[in-house]
Amino acid sequence: MADNAGIAGNTGDIGATVDLAILGGGSGGYAAALRAAELGRSVVLVEKDKVGGTCLHRGCIPTKALLHAGEIADQARESAQFGVNATFEGIDMGGVHKYKDGVVDKNHKGLVGLIKSRGITIIEGEGRLTGAQQLTVGDTTYTAKNIILATGSYSRTLPGLELDGGRVIASEHALQLDHVPSSAIVLGGGVIGVEFASAWRSFGTEVTIIEALPHLVPLEDEANSKLLERAFRRRGIGFKLNARFQRVEHTETGVRVFLEGGENVDAELLLVAVGRGPTSANLGYEEAGISIERGFVTVDEYCRTSVPGIYAVGDLVATRQAAHPQLAHVGFAEGIMVAEHIAGLPVVPIDYAGVPRITYSSPEVASVGLTEPQAVAKFGADNVKTVTYDLSGNGRSAILQTKGAVKLVAQTDGPVLGVHIVGDRVGELIAEAQLIYNWEALPSEVAQLIHPHPTQSEAIGEAHLLLAGKPLHVHD
Ligand SMILES: Cc1cc2nc3c(=O)[nH]c(=O)nc-3n(C[C@H](O)[C@H](O)[C@H](O)COP(=O)(O)OP(=O)(O)OC[C@H]3O[C@@H](n4cnc5c(N)ncnc54)[C@H](O)[C@@H]3O)c2cc1C
């Protein structure tokens, strides 16, 4: 491993000369740093805030802690149906934050220790690309044979809709609220909007989601969206589909959102969850000749930018070959791939359709591979087959009292093309589904695998038995 002991940090005009300099220490940036250091490269990792980035501090981890607190609240409320006497007395938001922040802090400390233990130097400060082989932080310039841009993304809003951090907020503000809002409007029924709607409902908030497209989680197979919508209706989560935001007004008690068509909705606050934009402005990217489209750095299948030697990973990038999911594990995978590519190892480009996707609401929505319309578009309707296995036939799901289904999309007489699941805790099942999709397994091959009883994973096995023409726990 290279010796980085001479790198002092942002203290002088001429910084170190290293093998690799990375701008941004989120999922993509730090994964690249760890793998590159493992491969013997000297690495500086420039981070203006905290390593771990959005995912650890404002994304994946804190939101899932919030959702878990919500799950505990729901279990307390519903305990009687399991014969357990417990009383739900309310949410102590201070206590929720203590738990959530404890999880984040522990992970952050672990990550900092891990990065340092690999000999990587963290440079604290805001960096800029100042040449094909140069990053500048303050008045110190670091020279590197290769550079990785990993500056991530920010919460977008709509034209004319200003985030004030009080009544009109983004996800980072929502994670810091010191109380449970009595009511909330969530603008955007994608993953982030749906997760906050779910957590807040568990905490007791009256929630209305406004989604411009015909379904919640609109990138999912429609079957998944419909099952989630049914479950949300049961939970009393309101949603308006095909509803377009027009404007928002402040009222005495909160906000009033006006929709196109004249309808309006009142609530204590408005969460804007309309997507994440790339953090690429004023960082010297364009001046250095990096090609950018709609703010995203465009990369090839190895995450190479238009400038030789400079790569980009994570939420910042748009890939030419496929839609690029903004997910932490995509950032990890790209970071590892780039570090290996730089080291001259043989690497396989990422199949973005094969990336597992989970919405951690109650119930969870999980999928991998192609949706039915995508499969039909690729192979033709006559060559695509689907089956749906209802979780009502699954013992473990009955124990957990959760509803949902596993839908499989397959090529007729060919491999499985997509797995789509809804139900509490089904997110964990998508790891097996990922193997099935990525190894192009045939239904008959999966049908041969034995799933432990009673688990929810049996639903994956049962769905494949059904697809292979030998259903077990399925009524005719
Ligand atoms: C509310 C929410 C929930 C989410 N939940 C999930 C989930 O459950 N699962 C999942 O897979 N994904 C989830 N995501 C998405 C996930 O967080 C991102 O895909 C992931 O963080 C992207 O990693 P990245 O490295 O590209 O960018 P980031 O994590 O955004 O990291 C970029 C880093 O660069 C730093 N930086 C930016 N500019 C500079 C500069 N000029 N100088 C120095 N440093 C700079 C930033 O401070 C930041 O630390 C969630 C996101 C949000 C917002």
The ligand as an ORCA input file, in Angstrom:
! r2SCAN-3c Opt
* xyz 0 1
  C     -34.008     10.861      1.788
  C     -33.153      9.908      0.985
  C     -33.252      8.556      1.190
  C     -32.449      7.678      0.468
  N     -32.558      6.346      0.706
  C     -31.797      5.479      0.004
  C     -31.852      4.083      0.276
  O     -32.575      3.623      1.152
  N     -31.061      3.262     -0.452
  C     -30.239      3.737     -1.440
  O     -29.546      2.948     -2.083
  N     -30.150      5.049     -1.712
  C     -30.907      5.929     -1.002
  N     -30.801      7.267     -1.257
  C     -29.893      7.712     -2.342
  C     -28.447      7.733     -1.862
  O     -28.340      8.531     -0.715
  C     -27.578      8.271     -2.972
  O     -27.787      7.516     -4.142
  C     -26.098      8.209     -2.626
  O     -25.842      8.941     -1.462
  C     -25.272      8.764     -3.797
  O     -23.915      8.728     -3.465
  P     -22.896      9.757     -4.136
  O     -21.558      9.371     -3.638
  O     -23.134      9.846     -5.576
  O     -23.321     11.195     -3.571
  P     -23.478     11.763     -2.108
  O     -23.781     10.705     -1.136
  O     -24.444     12.889     -2.237
  O     -22.030     12.297     -1.758
  C     -21.480     13.394     -2.376
  C     -20.504     14.017     -1.396
  O     -19.755     15.007     -2.068
  C     -19.558     16.092     -1.207
  N     -19.279     17.252     -2.033
  C     -20.088     17.841     -2.945
  N     -19.450     18.875     -3.532
  C     -18.215     18.932     -2.982
  C     -17.105     19.765     -3.166
  N     -17.123     20.763     -4.048
  N     -16.007     19.546     -2.440
  C     -15.963     18.539     -1.532
  N     -16.983     17.719     -1.307
  C     -18.104     17.903     -2.033
  C     -20.848     16.179     -0.422
  O     -20.684     16.868      0.796
  C     -21.195     14.711     -0.234
  O     -20.686     14.211      0.976
  C     -31.556      8.170     -0.510
  C     -31.452      9.557     -0.724
  C     -32.224     10.413      0.015
  C     -32.085     11.894     -0.211
*
